[in-house]
């Protein structure tokens, strides 16, 4: 275990949670999402 990880664990009573550093790229199926939802209905 890295010492920075241990330091964070000792500083917070609960895990601080996941923080995303960068925005995720658009999903590949985003262009088809509306049509896929229609098909599933």
N, CA, C and O atoms as a GROMACS GRO file, in nm:
protein
  164
    1UNK      N    1   0.085  -0.116   0.000
    1UNK     CA    2   0.000   0.000   0.000
    1UNK      C    3   0.090   0.124   0.000
    1UNK      O    4   0.189   0.131   0.074
    2UNK      N    5   0.055   0.218  -0.083
    2UNK     CA    6   0.133   0.342  -0.092
    2UNK      C    7   0.111   0.425   0.034
    2UNK      O    8   0.001   0.424   0.090
    3UNK      N    9   0.211   0.497   0.078
    3UNK     CA   10   0.200   0.574   0.201
    3UNK      C   11   0.097   0.687   0.187
    3UNK      O   12   0.036   0.726   0.287
    4UNK      N   13   0.076   0.740   0.065
    4UNK     CA   14  -0.025   0.844   0.048
    4UNK      C   15  -0.166   0.787   0.067
    4UNK      O   16  -0.254   0.855   0.121
    5UNK      N   17  -0.185   0.664   0.024
    5UNK     CA   18  -0.314   0.598   0.044
    5UNK      C   19  -0.341   0.580   0.192
    5UNK      O   20  -0.451   0.607   0.240
    6UNK      N   21  -0.242   0.534   0.263
    6UNK     CA   22  -0.255   0.516   0.407
    6UNK      C   23  -0.281   0.649   0.476
    6UNK      O   24  -0.364   0.656   0.567
    7UNK      N   25  -0.213   0.753   0.434
    7UNK     CA   26  -0.232   0.886   0.492
    7UNK      C   27  -0.377   0.933   0.472
    7UNK      O   28  -0.437   0.988   0.565
    8UNK      N   29  -0.434   0.912   0.353
    8UNK     CA   30  -0.573   0.949   0.327
    8UNK      C   31  -0.668   0.870   0.415
    8UNK      O   32  -0.767   0.924   0.466
    9UNK      N   33  -0.638   0.741   0.433
    9UNK     CA   34  -0.724   0.657   0.516
    9UNK      C   35  -0.725   0.704   0.660
    9UNK      O   36  -0.828   0.701   0.727
   10UNK      N   37  -0.611   0.748   0.708
   10UNK     CA   38  -0.602   0.794   0.846
   10UNK      C   39  -0.664   0.932   0.866
   10UNK      O   40  -0.707   0.965   0.977
   11UNK      N   41  -0.668   1.014   0.761
   11UNK     CA   42  -0.722   1.150   0.772
   11UNK      C   43  -0.874   1.153   0.772
   11UNK      O   44  -0.934   1.243   0.830
   12UNK      N   45  -0.938   1.056   0.707
   12UNK     CA   46  -1.083   1.056   0.692
   12UNK      C   47  -1.144   0.935   0.760
   12UNK      O   48  -1.098   0.823   0.741
   13UNK      N   49  -1.250   0.956   0.841
   13UNK     CA   50  -1.315   0.842   0.905
   13UNK      C   51  -1.386   0.752   0.803
   13UNK      O   52  -1.399   0.631   0.824
   14UNK      N   53  -1.432   0.812   0.694
   14UNK     CA   54  -1.495   0.735   0.587
   14UNK      C   55  -1.418   0.762   0.458
   14UNK      O   56  -1.358   0.869   0.444
   15UNK      N   57  -1.420   0.669   0.366
   15UNK     CA   58  -1.350   0.692   0.239
   15UNK      C   59  -1.405   0.816   0.169
   15UNK      O   60  -1.526   0.835   0.164
   16UNK      N   61  -1.317   0.900   0.114
   16UNK     CA   62  -1.364   1.021   0.048
   16UNK      C   63  -1.439   0.995  -0.082
   16UNK      O   64  -1.506   1.085  -0.133
   17UNK      N   65  -1.429   0.877  -0.136
   17UNK     CA   66  -1.502   0.844  -0.258
   17UNK      C   67  -1.417   0.865  -0.381
   17UNK      O   68  -1.305   0.916  -0.375
   18UNK      N   69  -1.473   0.824  -0.492
   18UNK     CA   70  -1.404   0.832  -0.619
   18UNK      C   71  -1.422   0.971  -0.679
   18UNK      O   72  -1.533   1.024  -0.682
   19UNK      N   73  -1.313   1.029  -0.725
   19UNK     CA   74  -1.320   1.158  -0.793
   19UNK      C   75  -1.259   1.144  -0.931
   19UNK      O   76  -1.144   1.103  -0.946
   20UNK      N   77  -1.337   1.179  -1.029
   20UNK     CA   78  -1.291   1.168  -1.166
   20UNK      C   79  -1.204   1.288  -1.201
   20UNK      O   80  -1.243   1.402  -1.176
   21UNK      N   81  -1.088   1.264  -1.257
   21UNK     CA   82  -0.997   1.373  -1.292
   21UNK      C   83  -1.032   1.438  -1.425
   21UNK      O   84  -1.020   1.560  -1.439
   22UNK      N   85  -1.075   1.358  -1.522
   22UNK     CA   86  -1.109   1.410  -1.654
   22UNK      C   87  -1.253   1.372  -1.686
   22UNK      O   88  -1.307   1.276  -1.631
   23UNK      N   89  -1.314   1.447  -1.775
   23UNK     CA   90  -1.445   1.409  -1.823
   23UNK      C   91  -1.431   1.287  -1.912
   23UNK      O   92  -1.333   1.273  -1.986
   24UNK      N   93  -1.526   1.200  -1.904
   24UNK     CA   94  -1.523   1.081  -1.987
   24UNK      C   95  -1.562   1.118  -2.130
   24UNK      O   96  -1.645   1.207  -2.151
   25UNK      N   97  -1.503   1.051  -2.226
   25UNK     CA   98  -1.543   1.077  -2.364
   25UNK      C   99  -1.686   1.032  -2.387
   25UNK      O  100  -1.739   0.948  -2.313
   26UNK      N  101  -1.749   1.088  -2.488
   26UNK     CA  102  -1.886   1.051  -2.520
   26UNK      C  103  -1.894   0.902  -2.551
   26UNK      O  104  -1.805   0.846  -2.616
   27UNK      N  105  -2.000   0.840  -2.505
   27UNK     CA  106  -2.017   0.698  -2.528
   27UNK      C  107  -2.035   0.671  -2.677
   27UNK      O  108  -2.091   0.753  -2.749
   28UNK      N  109  -1.989   0.557  -2.719
   28UNK     CA  110  -1.998   0.521  -2.861
   28UNK      C  111  -2.142   0.504  -2.906
   28UNK      O  112  -2.175   0.531  -3.021
   29UNK      N  113  -2.228   0.459  -2.816
   29UNK     CA  114  -2.367   0.436  -2.853
   29UNK      C  115  -2.455   0.560  -2.834
   29UNK      O  116  -2.576   0.553  -2.857
   30UNK      N  117  -2.397   0.671  -2.792
   30UNK     CA  118  -2.476   0.792  -2.765
   30UNK      C  119  -2.553   0.838  -2.888
   30UNK      O  120  -2.663   0.890  -2.876
   31UNK      N  121  -2.495   0.819  -3.005
   31UNK     CA  122  -2.562   0.860  -3.128
   31UNK      C  123  -2.689   0.777  -3.152
   31UNK      O  124  -2.781   0.824  -3.219
   32UNK      N  125  -2.694   0.657  -3.100
   32UNK     CA  126  -2.804   0.565  -3.125
   32UNK      C  127  -2.894   0.546  -3.002
   32UNK      O  128  -2.987   0.465  -3.005
   33UNK      N  129  -2.867   0.620  -2.896
   33UNK     CA  130  -2.936   0.597  -2.770
   33UNK      C  131  -3.088   0.613  -2.783
   33UNK      O  132  -3.164   0.529  -2.733
   34UNK      N  133  -3.132   0.717  -2.848
   34UNK     CA  134  -3.276   0.739  -2.862
   34UNK      C  135  -3.343   0.623  -2.937
   34UNK      O  136  -3.448   0.574  -2.895
   35UNK      N  137  -3.283   0.580  -3.045
   35UNK     CA  138  -3.338   0.470  -3.124
   35UNK      C  139  -3.338   0.340  -3.044
   35UNK      O  140  -3.434   0.263  -3.049
   36UNK      N  141  -3.231   0.314  -2.969
   36UNK     CA  142  -3.225   0.193  -2.887
   36UNK      C  143  -3.334   0.193  -2.781
   36UNK      O  144  -3.394   0.089  -2.753
   37UNK      N  145  -3.361   0.309  -2.722
   37UNK     CA  146  -3.468   0.318  -2.621
   37UNK      C  147  -3.603   0.291  -2.684
   37UNK      O  148  -3.688   0.226  -2.623
   38UNK      N  149  -3.624   0.339  -2.807
   38UNK     CA  150  -3.750   0.311  -2.877
   38UNK      C  151  -3.767   0.161  -2.901
   38UNK      O  152  -3.875   0.106  -2.882
   39UNK      N  153  -3.661   0.097  -2.943
   39UNK     CA  154  -3.666  -0.048  -2.970
   39UNK      C  155  -3.698  -0.125  -2.841
   39UNK      O  156  -3.777  -0.219  -2.843
   40UNK      N  157  -3.637  -0.083  -2.730
   40UNK     CA  158  -3.660  -0.155  -2.603
   40UNK      C  159  -3.802  -0.138  -2.551
   40UNK      O  160  -3.855  -0.226  -2.484
   41UNK      N  161  -3.864  -0.024  -2.583
   41UNK     CA  162  -4.003  -0.003  -2.539
   41UNK      C  163  -4.094  -0.095  -2.616
   41UNK      O  164  -4.216  -0.094  -2.594
   0.00000   0.00000   0.00000
